[in-house]
Amino acid sequence: DPDDLEAKNRELQDKYREIEEKEVMFESSNLDDAEIVIAAYGTCSRICKNVIRQAAELGIKVGMVRPITLWPFPSKEFARVADMPSVKGFLDVELSSGQMIEDVRLAVNGKKPVYFHGRMGGNLPTQKEILDEIVKIHKGEM
């Protein structure tokens, strides 16, 4: 019966909204006055923590939003960070061809540019590769 299916779908939508509110997990760091914000999870986030320190030595303020859950995605946190006046853009760093980039773009909602750096096939992004991307973004070369 279509009415029963519709009622079940509404029930599920309510459940999904509750999960999105209560189960989303993330860690934000170094966001005060950040010019560039890295979006990274898992192994990439560990690599990026060192890159943030290296960028600071170059005078570039870099922060990070690290999703712990990819669903529900921390969209509200990315939207909040995108509204920060100091933030000029985001760099999504992944061990894939971009599993998360569309989520970041949707959350940022065109307020700031979102760049991507990914490696695949078991290759890890190096600290130098990521730092080079950050320097290019900072100089306006991307």
Buried (B, 14 or more C-beta within 10 A) or exposed (E): EEEEEEEEEEEEEEEEEEEBEEEBEBEBBBBEEBBBBBBBBEEBBEBBBEBBEBBEEEEBBBBBBBBEBEEBBBBBBBBBBBEBEBBBBBBBBBBEEBEBBEBBBBBBEEBBEBBBBBBEEEEEBEBEBBBEBBBEBBEEEE
